[in-house]
Amino acid sequence: MESRHVDGSRVMVTGGAGFIGSHLVRNLVHLGHSVLCFDKLSYAGHRESLDDLASSSKLHWCIEDVCDPQAVRSAINSFAPTAIFHLAAESHVDRSIDGPLVFAQTNTMGTVCLLDASLSYWKGLDPARRERFRLIQVSTDEVYGELMDESSFHEQSRYDPSSPYSASKAAADHFARSFRRTYGLPVHITNSSNNYGPFQHPEKLIPVIIRHALAGQTIPVYGQGLNVRDWLYVTDHCQALIDVWKKSAPGEDYIVGARCAIRNLDVVHAVCHLLDSLSPLVNAESYRNQIQFVKDRPGHDYRYAVDPDKIMSKLGWKPAVTWEDGLRKTVQWYLAHSSWPRIKNLESSKGVFREPNLGTESDQS
């Protein structure tokens, strides 16, 4: 990756061993920043996501829980970051339906722990460093609820969460805004659409399609697959987060998306089409024959779509990867990394796990 201007900032990333977090950590390190990866390495966090940085002196680890106030405070005070990106979260809607308490604890109370520790740290900085400090609360478009028409969410859209997951993220966003308004803490909130790409957890939509297809299993699709989600390649999201940190005026919030709203069934068909070409079945049949429609999940939002005009016009950000190129890269990566960690540590994770179906794509972790 080509480096840009390097200022040697120290950056803390919570959830840095997760899907989006690991891509963000990698990007920041390549830009010359020292990065503290703060992650408790639960079922969704993998050290392997950052194996390529194992020898880098820029990468530092802190294996702790964001819900532990003392651990969070100690990490921030010791590392002394210029910026904190908060991505640590439980992010799977089905899990939140089966076990909402851990979502409220991690996503909401964990955010409060981070905000409280960040506020104390920020207040103790000298004026110049206090002016530079930023905290970016990384959230989801799901906090807005569902769209029943062809409109799009924007920064002023009303919060109307439908699931315990989106409610816990909405509460976290409200706490972030309250710390900004009450204490002046320089917080940005970003709400992104569905992310996809390499290193995504195997329970997410696109990895599930690939995994089930290659294993000869049925590919389950909720309802009739008509639910619409807005897709964003993960590295484009990471660049948007860095642009918010580097370019934005204090206190501004942003929607992040690629204007790529697609029906779930069309996503399944697109993945199957690529697999037919890249890893054809010996009988020359299509993987689409493995699709099976299943009972819809409770409270399944019909449609998400976001309007990223503000971040494009004010910060000059725009997605660099098209849906077609990004999906091909993603499928090729999974085919080349068949040993990528399977779903792990289910027994020790809080909340009940069940094999995921398609149509749930909460990919903000």
C-alpha positions in Angstrom: 0.0 0.0 0.0 1.3 3.4 -0.9 1.9 5.6 2.1 0.6 9.1 2.3 1.8 11.9 4.6 3.0 10.4 7.9 2.6 12.3 11.1 3.4 9.5 13.5 0.2 9.7 15.4 -0.7 7.1 18.1 -4.1 5.6 17.4 -6.2 3.2 19.5 -8.6 0.9 17.7 -11.1 -1.0 19.9 -12.2 -4.2 18.2 -9.1 -4.1 16.1 -8.9 -7.8 15.6 -12.4 -7.9 14.1 -13.4 -7.7 10.5 -13.5 -3.9 9.9 -11.1 -3.2 12.8 -8.3 -5.4 11.3 -8.5 -3.6 8.0 -8.5 -0.3 9.7 -5.4 -1.2 11.8 -3.6 -2.4 8.7 -4.3 0.8 6.9 -3.2 3.0 9.8 0.0 1.0 10.2 0.8 1.3 6.5 0.3 5.1 6.9 3.0 5.2 9.5 0.9 5.4 12.7 1.5 3.5 15.9 -1.6 1.5 16.6 -2.9 -0.1 19.8 -5.2 -3.0 18.9 -7.6 -3.2 21.9 -9.6 -6.4 21.6 -10.7 -9.2 24.0 -10.4 -11.7 21.2 -13.9 -13.2 21.6 -15.4 -15.5 19.0 -15.3 -12.7 16.3 -11.7 -11.4 17.0 -8.8 -13.2 15.3 -5.1 -12.4 15.7 -4.7 -14.1 12.3 -6.4 -11.1 10.7 -3.2 -9.2 11.4 -0.5 -11.8 10.9 1.0 -9.8 8.1 1.8 -7.1 10.7 3.3 -9.5 13.3 6.8 -8.1 12.9 5.8 -4.5 12.8 7.0 -2.3 15.6 4.0 0.0 14.9 1.4 -2.6 16.1 0.7 -3.0 19.8 -1.8 -5.3 21.5 -4.0 -5.0 24.5 -6.1 -8.1 25.1 -8.8 -6.6 27.3 -12.6 -6.1 27.5 -14.0 -2.7 26.6 -16.5 -3.2 29.4 -13.7 -3.2 32.0 -13.4 0.5 33.0 -10.0 0.0 34.7 -8.6 -1.8 31.7 -9.9 0.8 29.3 -8.6 3.7 31.4 -5.2 2.1 31.8 -4.8 1.4 28.1 -5.7 5.0 27.1 -3.5 6.6 29.7 -0.6 4.4 28.9 -0.7 4.5 25.1 -1.7 8.2 25.0 -3.5 8.2 21.6 -4.2 11.1 19.4 -7.3 9.4 18.1 -9.5 6.5 19.2 -11.6 4.5 16.7 -14.3 2.6 18.6 -15.4 -0.6 16.7 -15.6 -3.1 19.5 -19.2 -4.5 19.4 -21.4 -7.5 19.2 -22.9 -7.2 15.7 -25.0 -10.1 14.7 -28.8 -9.5 14.7 -29.7 -13.2 15.2 -27.4 -13.4 18.3 -29.0 -10.3 19.7 -32.5 -11.8 19.4 -31.4 -14.9 21.2 -29.3 -13.1 23.8 -29.9 -9.3 24.1 -28.1 -8.7 27.4 -24.6 -9.1 26.1 -25.4 -6.6 23.3 -26.6 -4.0 25.9 -23.5 -4.7 27.9 -20.8 -4.6 25.2 -22.3 -2.2 22.7 -23.9 0.3 25.1 -22.1 0.0 28.5 -18.8 -0.7 26.7 -19.2 2.5 24.8 -19.9 4.4 28.0 -16.8 3.0 29.6 -14.7 4.2 26.7 -16.3 7.6 26.6 -15.8 8.1 30.3 -12.1 7.1 30.2 -11.6 9.2 27.1 -13.1 12.2 28.7 -10.8 11.9 31.7 -7.8 11.5 29.5 -8.8 14.4 27.2 -9.3 16.8 30.1 -5.7 16.0 31.2 -4.1 16.8 27.9 -2.3 20.1 27.2 -4.3 22.5 25.0 -2.5 21.6 21.8 -3.0 17.9 22.2 -6.5 18.4 23.4 -7.3 20.3 20.2 -5.9 17.4 18.1 -7.7 14.6 19.9 -10.7 12.8 18.3 -12.9 9.8 19.1 -14.7 8.2 16.3 -17.8 6.2 17.3 -18.3 3.6 14.4 -22.0 2.8 14.1 -24.4 1.3 11.7 -27.3 2.3 9.4 -29.5 -0.2 11.3 -30.1 2.4 14.0 -32.5 4.2 11.6 -34.8 1.2 11.3 -36.3 0.2 8.0 -37.2 2.0 4.8 -40.5 1.0 3.0 -39.9 3.2 0.0 -37.0 4.3 -2.3 -35.7 7.0 0.0 -32.3 6.9 1.8 -31.1 7.5 5.3 -29.1 10.7 5.9 -27.5 12.3 8.9 -30.7 13.9 10.2 -32.8 10.7 9.9 -34.7 9.7 13.0 -33.4 6.8 15.0 -35.9 3.9 15.0 -34.0 0.6 15.8 -35.8 -2.7 15.3 -33.6 -5.3 16.9 -31.8 -5.6 20.2 -28.5 -5.1 18.2 -29.6 -1.9 16.5 -31.1 -0.6 19.8 -27.8 -1.2 21.6 -25.9 0.7 18.9 -28.5 3.5 18.9 -28.1 3.9 22.7 -24.3 4.0 22.2 -24.6 6.7 19.6 -26.9 8.7 22.0 -24.3 8.4 24.8 -21.6 9.6 22.4 -23.6 12.7 21.4 -24.4 13.4 25.1 -20.7 13.4 25.9 -20.1 15.8 23.0 -22.8 18.1 24.1 -22.4 17.9 27.9 -18.6 17.8 28.1 -17.3 19.0 24.8 -15.6 15.7 24.1 -14.6 15.8 20.3 -16.6 12.8 19.1 -17.6 11.9 15.6 -20.3 9.3 14.8 -20.2 7.4 11.6 -23.1 5.2 10.4 -22.1 2.9 7.6 -24.0 0.5 5.4 -23.2 -3.2 5.2 -19.5 -4.0 4.9 -18.0 -7.0 3.0 -14.6 -8.2 2.0 -11.7 -10.5 3.2 -11.4 -11.6 6.8 -15.1 -11.3 7.6 -16.5 -13.6 10.3 -18.0 -16.8 8.9 -21.4 -16.1 10.3 -22.0 -13.1 8.0 -24.0 -13.2 4.8 -21.4 -13.5 2.0 -19.1 -15.9 3.9 -22.2 -18.0 4.8 -23.2 -18.3 1.1 -19.6 -19.3 0.1 -19.2 -21.8 3.0 -22.6 -23.5 2.5 -22.2 -23.6 -1.3 -18.7 -25.2 -1.3 -19.8 -27.7 1.4 -22.7 -28.9 -0.7 -25.2 -27.6 1.8 -28.4 -25.7 1.3 -28.0 -22.0 1.1 -30.8 -20.6 3.3 -32.5 -17.4 2.4 -34.9 -15.6 4.7 -38.4 -15.1 3.3 -38.2 -14.6 -0.4 -34.9 -12.8 -0.3 -36.5 -9.4 -1.1 -34.9 -7.5 1.8 -32.6 -4.8 0.5 -29.2 -3.9 2.0 -26.7 -1.2 1.0 -23.2 -2.7 0.4 -19.7 -1.1 1.0 -16.3 -2.7 0.5 -14.4 -2.7 3.8 -11.3 -0.9 2.7 -13.5 2.0 1.4 -15.1 2.2 4.8 -11.7 2.3 6.5 -10.6 5.2 4.2 -13.8 7.1 5.1 -13.0 6.7 8.8 -9.5 8.0 8.4 -10.8 10.9 6.3 -13.3 11.8 9.1 -10.4 11.8 11.6 -8.0 13.8 9.4 -10.3 16.1 7.5 -13.5 16.8 9.4 -14.3 19.7 11.6 -14.9 18.8 15.2 -18.3 17.3 16.1 -19.5 16.4 12.6 -21.2 13.1 12.0 -21.3 11.2 8.7 -23.2 8.5 6.8 -20.9 6.2 4.9 -22.0 4.1 1.9 -21.5 3.4 -1.7 -25.1 3.8 -3.0 -25.2 0.1 -3.7 -28.6 -1.1 -2.5 -29.2 -4.7 -3.5 -31.8 -7.4 -2.7 -30.5 -10.3 -0.6 -31.5 -12.8 -3.2 -29.5 -10.9 -5.8 -26.5 -11.0 -3.6 -26.9 -14.8 -3.3 -27.2 -15.1 -7.0 -24.1 -13.0 -7.7 -22.0 -15.1 -5.3 -23.3 -18.3 -6.8 -22.5 -17.0 -10.3 -18.9 -16.2 -9.3 -18.5 -19.6 -7.7 -19.8 -21.3 -10.9 -17.0 -19.6 -12.7 -14.2 -19.7 -10.2 -14.9 -23.1 -8.5 -17.3 -25.0 -10.8 -19.1 -28.1 -9.7 -18.0 -31.3 -11.4 -21.5 -31.9 -12.7 -21.6 -28.4 -14.2 -24.7 -27.5 -12.3 -25.1 -24.1 -10.7 -24.7 -23.4 -7.0 -28.0 -21.6 -7.2 -29.7 -25.0 -7.1 -28.7 -25.2 -3.4 -30.7 -22.1 -2.5 -33.6 -22.8 -0.1 -36.1 -20.2 1.2 -36.7 -20.4 5.0 -39.0 -18.8 7.5 -38.2 -15.1 8.0 -36.7 -13.9 11.2 -38.6 -11.7 13.7 -38.5 -8.0 13.1 -36.6 -8.3 9.8 -36.2 -4.8 8.4 -37.3 -4.6 4.8 -34.8 -2.1 3.3 -31.7 -0.1 4.2 -30.2 2.6 1.9 -27.9 5.5 2.8 -27.1 8.8 1.2 -23.3 9.6 1.6 -23.5 13.0 0.0 -22.2 14.8 3.1 -18.9 12.9 3.4 -18.4 13.0 -0.4 -19.0 16.7 -0.7 -17.4 17.9 2.5 -14.4 15.5 2.8 -13.9 14.4 -0.8 -14.3 10.8 0.1 -15.7 8.4 -2.5 -15.7 4.6 -2.8 -12.8 3.2 -4.9 -14.1 -0.3 -5.3 -17.2 -1.2 -7.3 -19.6 -3.9 -6.2 -18.6 -6.2 -9.0 -14.9 -5.9 -8.3 -15.3 -6.0 -4.6 -17.4 -9.1 -4.7 -15.0 -10.9 -7.0 -12.1 -10.0 -4.8 -14.0 -11.3 -1.8 -15.0 -14.6 -3.3 -11.4 -15.1 -4.6 -10.0 -14.4 -1.2 -12.3 -17.0 0.5 -11.5 -19.6 -2.1 -7.7 -19.0 -1.5 -8.1 -19.0 2.3 -10.2 -22.1 3.0 -8.5 -22.4 6.4 -9.7 -19.0 7.5 -10.9 -19.5 11.1 -14.3 -21.1 11.4 -16.9 -20.0 13.9 -15.0 -20.5 17.2 -15.4 -20.3 21.0 -19.2 -20.6 20.8 -19.3 -22.2 24.2 -17.6 -19.3 25.9 -19.5 -16.5 24.1 -22.3 -14.9 26.0 -25.6 -15.4 24.3 -27.0 -18.3 22.4 -25.6 -19.3 19.0 -27.6 -20.8 16.2 -26.4 -21.5 12.6 -27.1 -18.2 10.8 -29.5 -17.9 7.9 -29.2 -15.3 5.2 -30.7 -11.9 5.3 -29.0 -10.7 8.5 -26.0 -8.6 7.6 -25.0 -6.5 10.6 -21.3 -6.1 9.6 -20.1 -3.3 11.8 -17.6 -5.3 13.8 
